[in-house]
Amino acid sequence: MPHAKVAPRRRSATATAAAPSSPPAAKRATPVKAAKQAKQAKATPAPTAAASPWPPVSHRERQREAKRNAVLQAAAQLFNERGFHATSLDDIAARLNVTKPTLYYYVKNKDEILLQCVSKGLTMMLEGIDASRAAGGKAIDQLMTCMQVYARIVTMDFGMCLIRVGDEQLPPESRKELRRLKSAIDQEFRRLVAEGVAEGSLQPCDPKMTAFVIAGALSWIGRWYQPDGEYTPEQVAQQCIATLCEGVLRRPGQTPVSTAEAGTAPALPARRKAAVGKAKPPARSAGA
């Protein structure tokens, strides 16, 4: 009886695919080699990002503020030299060697420039007075220091602009704010005068009227002072303060002052001279 042929048994395709393929022994990484490869990969530095040609935001902001201050500085100088109405934005741009459209990146218009200039002058005065208060001491010492600071600032660009141009050219709201700051300075002088009278270092007087006289006399320095004139700002301040404190009348037994000596600052009493010497005026602005 013939035997039936048996078909060769085929391996299932599924089973073949599922069987894991083992890599040749020669290509299989040993533990030592794998550790060495990992160490090399770790030692390879990661690629760094390309450096940006743009400066950081904080640096750009500082640059913009410096340029904006330069615009205000140039404007204040021109306002002082020519007057507000006689100065144009073209004049300010020419002083800075830039085009007129460049200015609009930092300021809106000429009115805003004036507002910022006089605001800076007032802020400098208030900060100087606050520093004098913080230094402490008797009322007369604080008053003399405040007078020194005030007289010094009105010889600087922004302080001079505050005096020469004033706030009459500004819109009502801006004018109101600036006059509030001026009032704060006036009140400070009144307070120091009243305290000086109370402590016996000043003659009895009306603090309001005396404060007006002091601020008015020192403010007028900003009208006539010339940066290239005969006297330095320090000499101007000392002579004006000495005249305010000592007056112009000769007293019995006082040594006459010759005409040649009249141009020098009169000597102050020891205590008051020391008080003036304590004044630390702010850094002189460019062009002042």
Secondary structure, DSSP 8 states (H G I E B T S, - for coil): ------------HHHHHHS-----TTTS--HHHHHHHHHHHHHS--------SS--HHHHHHHHHHHHHHHHHHHHHHHHHH-STT--HHHHHHHHTS-HHHHTTT-S-HHHHHHHHHHHHHHHHHHHHHHHHHH---HHHHHHHHHHHHHHHTTSHHHHHHHHT-STTS-HHHHHHHHHHHHHHHHHHHHHHHHHHHHTSS-S--HHHHHHHHHHHHHTHHHH--TTSSS-HHHHHHHHHHHHHH-SS--TT-----TGGGGS-----HHHHHHHHT-------TT-
